[in-house]
């Protein structure tokens, strides 16, 4: 997520979510997620909006992971009452990351003098053109731990007793493929949207091939079996290095602190 390429925000998906939860006679809402992460604030706000709508409309939420639901993408996936994935999907990465570069030696070599004027003793914290200050690094790590704890709490509240394994196994920032994610309780099963919804329609005694079960004819194929289901697709752009959105060397980037 950069100023030149805006990632997914609550403002950008709010109307889509409202439409999915407002479908007439819906019995559940299905969400497709394909995201390696992004802003922890936006991810949590989207998570909260999904849960709020689910409570208001009294509808269960089924999440289907495509290629990846990692970091902030997995936070959004936790809004589902059930999470399904492909065997090769990537899930997890429950952690926080920030990175920068140190350029003090570079500017010396090319004859550049850094001139920085601030009000506030920590306003230039972790500036990449100044020597690294251990106290500033400690402050940054404290912020990361705080955000990480919020993430962990959300996952535990959402997945509950389904989680298998201790904190030192699940919350290190590691990620896993689909089958392992299911065994760890990060997902509930292997399955794709079309097959899973069709199977549930059949269990209800309804033929998914019937025209009455094709509310979205003419739209994307994944939505055409969703008669009686709200459905929407959620994506965040893929970012290099797992979706890092925080330039740790620039305190002005704190608003873009990423998972």
FENGI-V630682 format. One record per backbone hydrogen bond with DSSP energy under -1.0 kcal/mol. CO is the residue of the C=O (numbers start at 1). NH is the residue of the N-H. If there is no record, write none. Layout:
BEGIN
CO&NH + CO&NH
END
This chain:
BEGIN
5&2 + 9&13 + 10&14 + 13&17 + 14&18 + 15&19 + 16&20 + 17&21 + 23&26 + 28&230 + 29&62 + 30&232 + 31&64 + 32&234 + 33&66 + 34&236 + 35&70 + 38&259 + 39&43 + 40&44 + 41&45 + 42&46 + 43&47 + 44&48 + 45&49 + 46&50 + 47&51 + 48&52 + 49&53 + 50&54 + 51&55 + 52&56 + 53&57 + 54&59 + 60&29 + 61&81 + 61&82 + 62&31 + 63&84 + 64&33 + 67&90 + 68&35 + 69&92 + 70&73 + 71&75 + 72&76 + 73&77 + 74&78 + 76&79 + 77&80 + 82&63 + 83&188 + 83&189 + 84&65 + 85&191 + 86&89 + 90&69 + 91&176 + 92&71 + 93&95 + 99&248 + 103&107 + 104&108 + 105&109 + 106&110 + 107&112 + 120&123 + 122&125 + 124&127 + 127&130 + 128&103 + 133&137 + 134&138 + 135&139 + 136&140 + 137&141 + 138&142 + 139&143 + 140&144 + 141&145 + 142&146 + 143&147 + 144&148 + 145&149 + 146&150 + 147&151 + 148&152 + 149&153 + 150&154 + 151&155 + 152&156 + 153&157 + 154&158 + 155&159 + 156&160 + 159&162 + 160&163 + 166&169 + 166&170 + 167&171 + 174&93 + 176&91 + 177&181 + 178&182 + 179&183 + 180&184 + 181&186 + 181&187 + 182&185 + 184&164 + 189&85 + 192&196 + 193&197 + 194&198 + 195&199 + 196&200 + 197&201 + 198&202 + 199&203 + 200&204 + 201&206 + 202&205 + 207&210 + 210&213 + 211&214 + 213&227 + 214&217 + 216&219 + 220&223 + 221&224 + 223&226 + 226&229 + 228&27 + 230&30 + 232&32 + 234&34 + 240&244 + 246&99 + 246&248 + 247&250 + 250&253 + 251&254 + 253&256 + 254&257 + 257&40 + 258&97
END
